[in-house]
């Protein structure tokens, strides 16, 4: 099946949607004010070494210090050397060349590594590691060996680094591999030269823009069109493709229609749906997706689907459909970390295996590394999806100012009783003539109706009058008691 890639560009942000058979499969958003940092190389300065955690905080010029674990220090992993404590490798104030491997997410700073990797069109260059690897997506052993031999033939005799052959190199010629090798070696030489004369907190190398990364990382043989709605960026991508990937050039299209590109392919609606907690299934069932600090949970429900044969068959069909939708939602929302899937309980072991196989098949389309652990004793499916960038929700949304991100607010009745307790507390401390309650409309309405007797009883008990006033700026949980 062929896919289209939509690139919507404005001065403020770039948005990319991958559309397969008319359905949006992936969404990527990069904003000018908060560009992704994965792949960037910096000269950092060790701010603090933490022997107890075997890690260090490194200042690379961001708002929060970045995190470097001892396992991500390249010197620890080469030549099978005996692991050393981090305090014997790093010292406070030490300059260090590092690369961002995970963007800052939530309250956590960026994660760093001292093993540098630089991505080209066909190859990923590992200047410190002599290893030659091949993408796991190239499965044919004869082709893998052919690519390995061809790369070794074009490597300069003085090359001490290594390379990973990317999936797009499957049909590459020797000349194309050689050009990529020269480009990456020259880039690394420039980075090292700048690093030797730069002060800490200096950015030495920045990865490509989102639109350029689309051409480098996301275009493959099944990509039919890359449609760009900005004339300026279309010209830039044409020039980029002409120099680095001429085979992509015929697939670039400029869209100049009146209707917005994302509206034309229904991508705007998919973005709104991807922010919702509930996802409807065509069968009538639905998913509930909850994203928390620790993990993401997905709950599958039959909803209005009653099936045609028996209850087991209904459950099985709902779970099969859910497996496909879950895989797509993980890509759409860019959900990462630990993910727990709660399928509807299935007694039939064959049904379990079939659902797991369907999920594995649907997840195989994902470009991100995934580990699927199967069903647990409680009937849950455990999996992980590598998290390198913020999820769609974290990019587009912020915690609700009314509930502070809890997702719930106290009922108006709970707030009423809280106000009554607070008035009683203040009446014992202060000799006021009158107490005035400033609160939301819903709370005041409850005091005027169902809780009017409670308010009158309190007024009699403290011997003071209590007045009410609606404060439009108050949320349901907020109130103020004014002593008159």
C-alpha positions as CSV (number, residue, x, y, z in Angstrom):
1,X,0.0,0.0,0.0
2,X,1.3,3.4,-1.0
3,X,1.5,6.3,1.5
4,X,1.5,10.1,1.3
5,X,3.5,12.4,3.5
6,X,1.9,15.8,4.2
7,X,4.2,18.7,5.2
8,X,2.4,21.8,6.6
9,X,4.7,24.7,7.2
10,X,4.1,28.1,8.9
11,X,6.6,30.5,10.4
12,X,5.6,29.2,13.9
13,X,5.6,25.4,13.4
14,X,6.1,22.5,11.0
15,X,3.5,19.7,11.0
16,X,3.9,16.3,9.2
17,X,1.3,13.7,8.7
18,X,1.8,10.2,7.2
19,X,-1.4,9.1,5.4
20,X,-1.9,5.4,4.4
21,X,-5.0,4.5,2.4
22,X,-6.6,7.7,3.3
23,X,-6.1,7.3,7.1
24,X,-3.6,9.3,9.1
25,X,-1.0,7.0,10.7
26,X,1.6,9.3,12.2
27,X,1.8,13.0,13.3
28,X,4.9,15.0,14.0
29,X,5.0,18.6,15.2
30,X,8.0,20.8,15.6
31,X,7.7,24.4,16.8
32,X,10.2,27.2,16.2
33,X,10.2,28.1,19.9
34,X,10.9,24.5,21.0
35,X,12.9,22.6,18.4
36,X,13.7,19.0,19.1
37,X,17.2,18.4,20.4
38,X,17.7,14.7,19.8
39,X,20.9,14.2,17.8
40,X,22.4,17.6,18.7
41,X,26.0,17.6,19.8
42,X,27.3,20.0,22.5
43,X,30.4,20.8,24.4
44,X,29.0,20.5,28.0
45,X,30.4,21.1,31.4
46,X,30.0,18.5,34.2
47,X,27.9,20.4,36.8
48,X,27.7,17.6,39.4
49,X,28.8,14.0,39.7
50,X,26.5,11.7,41.7
51,X,28.3,8.6,42.8
52,X,25.3,7.2,44.5
53,X,23.3,7.2,41.3
54,X,26.3,6.5,39.1
55,X,25.3,9.5,37.0
56,X,26.1,13.2,36.4
57,X,24.4,16.4,35.6
58,X,25.9,18.2,32.6
59,X,25.3,21.8,31.7
60,X,24.8,22.2,28.0
61,X,23.1,25.7,28.2
62,X,19.5,24.6,28.7
63,X,17.1,25.6,31.4
64,X,17.7,22.3,33.2
65,X,20.9,20.4,33.4
66,X,21.0,17.3,31.3
67,X,21.4,13.8,32.7
68,X,24.3,11.4,31.8
69,X,24.3,7.9,33.2
70,X,27.5,5.9,33.5
71,X,26.1,3.3,31.0
72,X,25.9,6.1,28.4
73,X,29.6,6.9,28.7
74,X,31.4,5.4,25.7
75,X,34.7,4.8,27.6
76,X,32.8,2.4,29.8
77,X,31.7,0.1,26.9
78,X,34.7,-0.2,24.7
79,X,37.1,-3.1,24.5
80,X,35.1,-5.0,27.1
81,X,36.9,-3.0,29.8
82,X,36.0,-3.5,33.5
83,X,33.3,-1.0,34.4
84,X,34.7,2.0,36.4
85,X,32.8,4.1,38.9
86,X,31.6,7.4,37.3
87,X,33.6,9.4,39.9
88,X,36.8,8.1,38.5
89,X,35.8,9.1,34.9
90,X,34.2,12.5,35.4
91,X,34.9,15.5,37.7
92,X,32.9,18.6,38.4
93,X,33.7,21.4,35.9
94,X,35.1,19.0,33.3
95,X,34.3,19.9,29.7
96,X,32.8,17.0,27.7
97,X,31.5,16.4,24.2
98,X,28.0,14.9,24.5
99,X,25.0,14.1,22.3
100,X,21.3,14.4,23.2
101,X,19.6,11.0,22.9
102,X,16.3,12.0,24.6
103,X,14.6,15.4,24.6
104,X,13.6,17.0,27.9
105,X,10.2,15.5,28.9
106,X,8.0,16.9,31.6
107,X,10.2,17.8,34.6
108,X,13.1,15.7,33.4
109,X,16.1,17.2,31.6
110,X,17.6,15.9,28.4
111,X,19.4,12.6,28.4
112,X,22.9,12.5,27.1
113,X,25.5,10.0,25.7
114,X,29.2,10.4,25.0
115,X,28.9,7.9,22.1
116,X,28.4,10.1,19.1
117,X,26.3,9.0,16.1
118,X,25.7,11.1,13.0
119,X,22.9,10.1,10.6
120,X,23.3,10.4,6.9
121,X,20.9,9.3,4.1
122,X,22.2,5.8,3.8
123,X,24.5,5.3,6.8
124,X,24.8,6.3,10.5
125,X,28.4,7.1,11.4
126,X,29.8,5.9,14.7
127,X,33.2,7.7,14.8
128,X,34.3,6.1,18.1
129,X,33.1,2.5,17.4
130,X,34.6,0.3,14.6
131,X,31.5,-1.9,14.5
132,X,29.6,-2.3,11.2
133,X,25.9,-3.0,11.7
134,X,22.9,-3.4,9.4
135,X,19.3,-2.4,9.9
136,X,17.2,-5.2,11.2
137,X,14.5,-4.3,8.6
138,X,16.8,-5.7,5.9
139,X,16.1,-9.4,6.5
140,X,17.6,-11.1,3.5
141,X,21.0,-12.6,4.7
142,X,22.5,-12.5,1.2
143,X,21.6,-8.9,0.8
144,X,23.0,-8.1,4.3
145,X,26.3,-9.7,3.5
146,X,26.4,-7.9,0.1
147,X,25.9,-4.5,1.7
148,X,28.5,-5.3,4.4
149,X,31.1,-6.3,1.8
150,X,30.3,-3.3,-0.4
151,X,30.7,-0.8,2.5
152,X,34.0,-2.4,3.6
153,X,35.3,-1.9,0.1
154,X,34.7,1.8,0.0
155,X,35.9,2.6,3.6
156,X,39.3,4.5,3.6
157,X,42.2,2.5,5.1
158,X,42.6,5.0,7.9
159,X,39.0,4.8,9.1
160,X,38.7,3.9,12.8
161,X,35.0,4.5,13.2
162,X,32.0,2.3,12.3
163,X,28.8,2.5,10.4
164,X,25.2,1.3,10.6
165,X,23.7,0.6,7.2
166,X,20.1,2.1,7.1
167,X,17.1,0.4,5.5
168,X,17.0,2.9,2.6
169,X,20.5,1.6,1.6
170,X,19.1,-1.7,0.5
171,X,19.3,-0.8,-3.2
172,X,22.2,1.7,-2.9
173,X,25.2,1.6,-5.3
174,X,28.8,1.6,-4.3
175,X,29.2,5.2,-5.4
176,X,26.2,6.3,-3.2
177,X,27.7,4.6,-0.2
178,X,31.1,6.2,-0.8
179,X,29.5,9.7,-1.1
180,X,27.7,9.2,2.2
181,X,30.9,8.0,3.9
182,X,32.8,11.1,2.6
183,X,30.0,13.4,3.7
184,X,29.8,11.9,7.3
185,X,33.6,11.8,7.8
186,X,33.9,15.5,6.7
187,X,31.0,16.5,9.0
188,X,32.7,14.7,12.0
189,X,36.0,16.4,11.3
190,X,34.3,19.8,11.3
191,X,32.5,18.9,14.6
192,X,35.8,17.9,16.2
193,X,37.6,21.0,15.0
194,X,34.9,23.3,16.4
195,X,34.8,21.3,19.6
196,X,38.5,21.8,20.2
197,X,38.2,25.6,20.3
198,X,34.7,26.0,21.7
199,X,33.7,26.9,25.3
200,X,31.3,24.8,27.3
201,X,27.6,25.1,26.5
202,X,28.4,25.5,22.8
203,X,26.2,23.7,20.2
204,X,28.5,22.0,17.8
205,X,26.0,20.2,15.5
206,X,22.3,20.5,15.1
207,X,20.2,17.8,13.4
208,X,18.2,18.6,10.3
209,X,14.8,20.4,10.5
210,X,11.7,18.2,10.7
211,X,10.9,18.7,7.0
212,X,14.4,17.5,6.0
213,X,14.3,14.6,8.5
214,X,11.1,13.5,6.7
215,X,13.1,13.0,3.5
216,X,16.0,11.4,5.3
217,X,14.2,9.1,7.7
218,X,10.6,8.5,6.6
219,X,10.6,8.2,2.8
220,X,10.8,4.6,1.5
221,X,9.7,2.6,-1.5
222,X,6.0,2.7,-0.6
223,X,6.0,6.5,-0.3
224,X,4.1,7.8,-3.3
225,X,4.1,11.6,-2.7
226,X,5.6,14.2,-0.3
227,X,3.2,17.1,-0.5
228,X,4.4,20.5,0.8
229,X,2.1,23.5,1.2
230,X,4.9,26.1,1.4
231,X,6.5,27.3,-1.9
232,X,9.7,28.4,0.0
233,X,10.1,25.1,1.8
234,X,9.2,23.1,-1.3
235,X,12.1,24.8,-3.0
236,X,14.4,24.1,-0.1
237,X,13.4,20.4,0.0
238,X,13.9,20.2,-3.8
239,X,17.5,21.5,-3.4
240,X,18.1,19.1,-0.4
241,X,16.7,16.1,-2.3
242,X,18.7,17.0,-5.5
243,X,21.9,16.9,-3.5
244,X,21.4,14.0,-1.1
245,X,18.5,11.8,-2.5
246,X,17.7,12.4,-6.1
247,X,15.4,9.4,-6.3
248,X,13.0,11.3,-4.0
249,X,12.9,14.4,-6.2
250,X,10.1,13.2,-8.5
251,X,7.8,12.5,-5.5
252,X,7.9,16.0,-4.2
253,X,4.8,18.0,-4.9
254,X,3.8,21.6,-4.1
255,X,0.2,22.1,-2.9
256,X,-1.2,25.5,-3.7
257,X,-4.9,24.8,-3.3
258,X,-7.3,27.2,-1.4
259,X,-8.3,24.5,1.1
260,X,-5.7,23.9,3.9
261,X,-3.7,20.8,3.2
262,X,-4.4,19.1,6.5
263,X,-8.2,19.8,6.1
264,X,-8.0,18.2,2.6
265,X,-6.7,14.9,4.1
266,X,-8.8,15.1,7.3
267,X,-5.6,15.4,9.4
268,X,-6.9,18.3,11.5
269,X,-9.8,16.2,12.7
270,X,-7.4,13.3,13.5
271,X,-5.3,15.7,15.7
272,X,-8.3,16.6,17.7
273,X,-9.3,12.9,18.1
274,X,-5.8,12.0,19.1
275,X,-6.1,14.3,22.1
276,X,-9.3,12.6,23.4
277,X,-9.2,10.0,26.1
278,X,-11.8,7.8,24.4
279,X,-11.3,6.2,21.0
280,X,-14.3,4.7,19.2
281,X,-14.0,1.4,17.4
282,X,-15.9,0.7,14.2
283,X,-17.6,-2.3,15.8
284,X,-19.1,-0.2,18.6
285,X,-16.5,-0.9,21.2
286,X,-14.1,1.7,22.4
287,X,-10.6,2.3,24.0
288,X,-9.8,4.5,27.1
289,X,-6.2,5.8,26.9
290,X,-4.7,7.3,30.0
291,X,-1.3,8.9,30.0
292,X,0.4,9.2,33.4
293,X,3.9,10.0,34.6
294,X,4.8,6.4,35.2
295,X,3.1,4.6,32.2
296,X,0.3,4.7,29.7
297,X,-2.7,2.4,30.1
298,X,-5.1,1.3,27.4
299,X,-8.4,-0.3,28.4
300,X,-10.5,-2.1,25.8
301,X,-14.3,-2.2,26.2
302,X,-17.1,-3.8,24.0
303,X,-19.4,-0.8,24.4
304,X,-22.4,-1.2,22.1
305,X,-21.0,-4.2,20.2
306,X,-23.1,-7.3,20.9
307,X,-21.8,-9.6,18.1
308,X,-23.7,-12.1,16.1
309,X,-22.8,-15.6,17.5
310,X,-21.8,-15.7,21.2
311,X,-20.1,-13.6,23.9
312,X,-16.6,-15.2,23.3
313,X,-16.8,-14.4,19.6
314,X,-17.8,-10.8,20.4
315,X,-14.9,-10.3,22.8
316,X,-12.4,-11.9,20.3
317,X,-13.6,-9.6,17.4
318,X,-13.4,-6.5,19.6
319,X,-9.9,-7.4,20.8
320,X,-8.7,-8.0,17.2
321,X,-9.9,-4.6,16.1
322,X,-8.5,-3.0,19.2
323,X,-5.1,-4.4,18.5
324,X,-4.9,-2.6,15.2
325,X,-6.3,0.6,16.5
326,X,-3.9,0.6,19.6
327,X,-0.9,0.3,17.3
328,X,-2.0,3.3,15.3
329,X,-2.9,5.3,18.3
330,X,0.6,4.8,19.8
331,X,2.1,6.2,16.6
332,X,-0.4,9.0,16.3
333,X,0.0,10.2,19.9
334,X,3.8,9.3,20.0
335,X,3.3,7.5,23.3
336,X,6.4,6.0,24.9
337,X,7.8,4.3,28.0
338,X,5.9,1.5,29.7
339,X,2.5,0.7,28.1
340,X,-0.1,-1.6,29.7
341,X,-2.9,-3.0,27.5
342,X,-6.0,-4.3,29.2
343,X,-7.8,-6.3,26.5
344,X,-11.2,-7.8,27.4
345,X,-10.6,-11.1,29.2
346,X,-10.4,-14.2,26.9
347,X,-10.6,-17.7,28.2
348,X,-9.6,-19.3,24.8
349,X,-5.8,-19.6,24.5
350,X,-6.0,-19.6,20.7
351,X,-7.9,-16.3,20.8
352,X,-5.1,-14.8,23.0
353,X,-2.4,-15.9,20.6
354,X,-4.3,-14.6,17.6
355,X,-4.8,-11.2,19.3
356,X,-1.1,-11.0,20.3
357,X,-0.1,-11.9,16.7
358,X,-2.4,-9.2,15.3
359,X,-0.9,-6.7,17.7
360,X,2.6,-7.7,16.7
361,X,1.8,-7.4,13.1
362,X,0.3,-3.9,13.5
363,X,3.3,-2.8,15.6
364,X,5.8,-3.9,13.0
365,X,4.9,-0.8,10.9
366,X,6.3,1.4,13.7
367,X,9.6,3.1,13.1
368,X,10.2,3.3,16.9
369,X,11.8,0.4,18.8
370,X,9.2,-1.7,20.6
371,X,9.4,-4.5,23.1
372,X,6.2,-6.7,23.4
373,X,6.1,-9.0,26.4
374,X,2.8,-10.8,25.9
375,X,0.1,-11.6,28.5
376,X,0.8,-11.5,32.2
377,X,-0.9,-13.7,34.8
378,X,-3.5,-11.0,35.3
379,X,-4.3,-11.0,31.5
380,X,-2.6,-7.7,30.8
381,X,-0.2,-7.1,27.9
382,X,3.0,-5.4,28.8
383,X,5.1,-3.5,26.3
384,X,7.5,-0.7,25.9
385,X,8.0,1.9,23.2
386,X,11.1,3.9,23.1
387,X,10.5,7.5,24.1
388,X,12.8,10.1,22.6
389,X,10.4,13.1,22.1
390,X,7.4,14.5,23.9
391,X,4.0,12.9,23.2
392,X,1.5,14.8,21.1
393,X,-0.5,15.7,24.2
394,X,2.5,17.2,25.9
395,X,3.4,19.2,22.8
396,X,-0.1,20.6,22.3
397,X,-1.6,20.8,25.8
398,X,-0.9,21.9,29.3
399,X,-2.3,20.8,32.7
400,X,-5.8,22.1,33.3
401,X,-5.7,25.3,35.4
402,X,-9.0,24.5,37.1
403,X,-8.1,21.0,38.3
404,X,-4.3,21.4,38.2
405,X,-4.0,18.3,35.9
406,X,-6.0,15.9,38.2
407,X,-8.8,15.5,35.7
408,X,-11.5,16.0,38.4
409,X,-12.7,18.9,40.6
410,X,-14.5,18.8,43.9
411,X,-18.2,18.7,43.7
412,X,-20.1,21.9,44.6
413,X,-21.5,20.2,47.7
414,X,-18.0,19.3,48.9
415,X,-16.9,22.9,48.5
416,X,-20.0,24.1,50.4
417,X,-19.2,21.9,53.4
418,X,-15.5,23.1,53.2
419,X,-16.8,26.7,53.3
420,X,-19.0,25.9,56.4
421,X,-16.0,24.4,58.2
422,X,-13.8,27.4,57.3
423,X,-16.4,29.9,58.6
424,X,-16.7,28.0,61.9
425,X,-12.9,28.0,62.2
426,X,-12.6,31.8,61.6
427,X,-15.6,32.6,63.8
428,X,-13.6,31.1,66.8
429,X,-10.6,33.3,65.9
430,X,-12.0,36.6,64.9
431,X,-14.9,38.7,66.2
432,X,-16.4,39.8,62.8
433,X,-19.7,41.5,62.4
434,X,-20.5,39.5,59.2
435,X,-19.0,36.8,57.0
436,X,-19.3,37.1,53.3
437,X,-18.8,34.1,51.0
438,X,-17.3,34.8,47.5
439,X,-17.6,31.6,45.4
440,X,-18.6,30.3,42.0
441,X,-22.1,30.4,40.7
442,X,-22.7,26.6,41.2
443,X,-21.6,26.8,44.9
444,X,-23.7,29.9,45.6
445,X,-26.7,28.3,43.9
446,X,-26.4,25.3,46.2
447,X,-26.3,27.5,49.3
448,X,-29.4,29.3,48.1
449,X,-31.3,26.1,47.5
450,X,-30.5,22.6,49.0
451,X,-27.9,23.8,51.5
452,X,-29.8,27.0,52.6
453,X,-30.8,25.3,55.9
454,X,-27.2,24.3,56.6
455,X,-26.1,27.9,56.2
456,X,-28.9,29.2,58.4
457,X,-28.0,26.7,61.1
458,X,-24.3,27.8,61.0
459,X,-25.3,31.5,61.2
460,X,-27.5,30.8,64.3
461,X,-24.7,28.8,65.9
462,X,-22.0,31.4,65.6
463,X,-24.4,34.3,66.1
464,X,-23.3,36.2,63.0
465,X,-24.9,36.9,59.7
466,X,-23.5,35.2,56.5
467,X,-24.0,36.8,53.1
468,X,-23.4,35.3,49.6
469,X,-21.8,36.8,46.5
470,X,-21.0,35.2,43.1
471,X,-17.4,35.7,42.0
472,X,-17.2,35.0,38.3
473,X,-13.4,34.6,38.4
474,X,-13.6,31.7,40.8
475,X,-13.5,28.1,39.6
476,X,-15.8,25.6,41.3
477,X,-13.1,24.7,43.9
478,X,-12.1,28.3,44.7
479,X,-13.7,30.5,47.3
480,X,-12.9,33.4,49.7
481,X,-14.4,34.3,53.0
482,X,-14.4,38.1,53.7
483,X,-14.7,39.3,57.3
484,X,-16.9,42.4,57.4
